[in-house]
Amino acid sequence: MASPALTHFLPRFGVAAAVAGVLSLTGCQTWNTQDTLPPTSGVQPLKGLAQNVSVRRNALGMPLIESNSFHDALFTLGYVHASDRITQMVTMRLLAEGRLAEMSGPDLLDADRYMRAVNLKKSAGELYKASSPRIKRFFEVYARGVNAYLFRYRDKLPADLAATGYKPEYWAPEDSALIFCLLNFSQSANLPEEISSLVLAQTVSTDKLAWLTPSAPDEKLPVGETEKLQGIKLNGAIPGLAQLTKATGQLSELNLLGATSSDNWAIAPQRSRSGKSLLASDSHGPLGVPSLWTYVQIRAPKYQAAGVSIAGLPMVLGGFNGKVAWSMTTVMGDNQDLFLEKIKRQGNSLTYEANGKWLPVAVRNETFFAKGQRPIREAVFETRHGPLLNSAQGLTIANGFGLALQTPSFTDDKTLDAFFDLTRAQTVEKASDASREIRAIALNLVFADANSIGWQVTGRYPNRREGEGLLPSPGWDGRYDWDGYADPMLHPYDQDPAQGWLGTANQRVIPHGYGMQLSNSWAAPERGERMAELAGAGKHDSRSLIAMQYDQTTTFAAKLKKMFAAPGMSQPLKQAIEALPVADRAKAQEALTRLMAFDGKLSATSADAAIYELFLQESMKQIFLDELGPENSPAWKAFVANGTLSYSAQADHLLGREDSPFWDDIRTPQKEDKPTILARSLAAAITAGDSQLGGDHKAWQWGKLHSYVWKNANGKAVRGPVMAGGDHTTLNTAAFAWGQDFNTTLVPSMRFIVDFGQAEPLMGQNGTGQSGNPASPNYLDSIDPWLKAQYMSLPMQPQNLDKAYGKTRLTLTPGK
């Protein structure tokens, strides 16, 4: 995935799976890898349990924890998470702390410096301290369960972790708050976009920058945002921008930066075949093994829930508790800002300008331990806005611009309590009440009970005095400072709408000019449009929801055809095609004819889908490469990265923007227009197809360009290639980087459906496997069901548990 620079800020649920990709499998294995697998049957004494606990697993290794107390259940959840995903847990903790180089060597120092500057440890401390004694007790018990595993298996860790030579420290309760803060940080779509915009500003003038950063198809270009940067000489004046770009690229390869995409929707009783609600959820991640998500079911006297969790967090993040189903997508919220700071050395100290005065920067010293090297001690500088991300790159930034990152405070934040209350809610009303208190992460929460559905946006969003935070602001000018946070009562929500369904797909969820600034970094609208088409048609059951989750039709194709056929375009385009050289003329005409006949179904076997995607890829280069290229340049990589994050300049230009300066090819003496560039793009699509798929155009298939390839911790393919349909605009997402290649970067890494009309409502699937241990039979065994649209039932009623989980169990007993 991604080249070392600012390539794919992917995302979406952020921190992922690919997190283990920092591990390299070197070294000798002198033990039997089967010894690294904890038993799934028999009796195992564990110190820290009060009473016996049963752990049963279904055919895909998903655990059912049955306990006489919630505390013992949480202890066991910690033990089970560590048993299945200890490598992932340890790597995510090091990532969040800015300590990856300790395990993986000095190449990751830039990423560590970045994370150390961000200082999630401080945020986690605030969040944990603000939590109730109840939550702290839960986190402590969970940590003891993780540590029971670490103690028992300290000499039998999974081969990929053992081979690094890194000895994991014991788990602290605050570490779980740290993982939560990492998840929150990963939801920021706008931070990598702001860094991208500074890279682009090294190549294009600020007046052109607005054309490269659209917010949504029907909104004006953000000229006001780019005007903030006018008159500021940015080119070469931001020390460490290249290192920051490298760090951002490394973090994006770990799928940390750039909120991941996801879909969720709920169907109200009036649109359901059974007269009871339905809910569907999927979250997208890279094809890394394991995926971010791990399933779990907990049964204790005062608590039951089943669904998806993240190892390291003692909570079910999406699922069903017998009465209420809940799910999350990223809201693409913009709750942070980058500020350019004027830095000047005065005597022996650094100062920065604020409202006409020069103030001393604060200094925080950090020590880095890179594997095989001596410790490195460096300073991180901070202004009133926050840490200077580029000071953390070990650079002197005197007389240049610092890049300060401002993020919300977590003091007095009861998010962890609220999230736990959400998992216990027995009605949509109670789920809604709990959701309103979630501040430390920006989400679209959709929930349902048998008779009602609801939606709530969570998070904490700054009130900006001026500007919209889409691009970096001048830190010396107080006009752009924050003035507190938006009133949570303004956060968008809905309940039981007349249309009979609710859903989100990272699209814009509020109109421009709404009473608070939620974001300007929305994803492309097509997934949301297709969701609306399907959810609003006919009556639904779990079969129709599965069909929606596997749908590969894009609404963008119809918009493209409408643009080609528009009165002001069809004749000029025809003339532009006729003006092409003879060989290209036939190609362009063929491509246009095929595109006008294309039905928008991006199935893996479709020839027209291949031509459609080739056209999109080639048009990206024809419109922008002359000014932003070559393809290995920082500007092009930043631009490609931006397009994978939110609504892209390419889609914006294809559907409109006839007056854009980018329609002119600056490499030629004459001035081109949109029809001319489109004609060239059509011809280039066929030329590219000939070279990649051969001369028989009827035999072309989209899946021969675009496939699924699953990679393990050290980047080696462990499954695939398997032909893939879809793209980033389809509900069954299979995203790739426009302008780069067709390699699949993002797919649904988990899916679940709750159908209140069924006796057992919850069914789910994981993208790769329950276990992160390569020696486990559950390492890759979820891929086939995922490819075949097969879901595993997770029953709640006692009489159905034996059928789902069998009778074989591991009994954990109190140890001495």
Salt bridges, closest charged atoms under 4 A:
GLU66 OE1 - ARG56 NH2 3.16
GLU66 OE1 - ARG809 NH1 3.60
ASP84 OD2 - ARG57 NH1 3.12
GLU97 OE1 - ARG99 NH1 2.79
GLU97 OE2 - LYS121 NZ 3.54
GLU102 OE2 - ARG99 NE 2.79
ASP107 OD1 - LYS246 NZ 3.56
ASP110 OD1 - ARG113 NH1 3.30
ASP110 OD2 - LYS246 NZ 3.56
GLU126 OE2 - LYS122 NZ 3.43
GLU169 OE2 - ARG99 NH2 2.60
ASP175 OD2 - ARG93 NH1 2.86
ASP218 OD2 - ARG508 NH2 2.97
GLU219 OE2 - ARG508 NH1 2.58
GLU219 OE1 - HIS512 ND1 3.16
GLU225 OE1 - LYS228 NZ 2.92
ASP263 OD2 - HIS284 NE2 3.33
ASP263 OD1 - ARG527 NH1 2.50
ASP282 OD1 - HIS284 NE2 2.63
ASP334 OD1 - ARG464 NH2 3.51
ASP337 OD2 - ARG464 NE 2.65
GLU341 OE2 - HIS385 ND1 2.75
GLU353 OE1 - LYS342 NZ 3.62
GLU366 OE1 - ARG116 NH1 3.07
GLU366 OE2 - ARG364 NH1 2.77
GLU378 OE2 - ARG113 NH2 2.76
GLU382 OE2 - ARG364 NH2 2.90
ASP413 OD2 - ARG460 NH1 3.84
ASP417 OD2 - ARG134 NH2 3.33
ASP421 OD1 - ARG134 NH2 3.07
ASP433 OD1 - ARG436 NH1 3.36
GLU437 OE1 - ARG439 NH2 3.86
GLU466 OE1 - ARG479 NH1 3.59
GLU468 OE2 - HIS512 NE2 3.53
ASP477 OD2 - ARG479 NE 2.97
ASP481 OD2 - ARG384 NH1 2.62
ASP481 OD1 - HIS385 NE2 2.89
GLU526 OE2 - LYS559 NZ 2.76
GLU529 OE1 - LYS559 NZ 2.97
GLU533 OE1 - ARG530 NH1 2.71
ASP541 OD2 - ARG273 NE 3.25
ASP551 OD2 - ARG530 NE 2.77
GLU590 OE2 - ARG594 NH1 3.69
GLU590 OE2 - HIS697 ND1 2.64
ASP608 OD1 - ARG594 NE 2.60
GLU618 OE2 - LYS621 NZ 3.90
GLU627 OE1 - LYS208 NZ 2.68
ASP652 OD2 - ARG657 NE 2.54
GLU658 OE2 - LYS674 NZ 3.30
ASP665 OD1 - ARG667 NE 3.01
ASP665 OD2 - ARG680 NH1 3.17
GLU672 OE2 - ARG680 NH2 3.01
ASP690 OD1 - HIS697 NE2 2.65
ASP784 OD1 - ARG719 NH2 2.99
ASP802 OD1 - ARG56 NH1 2.69
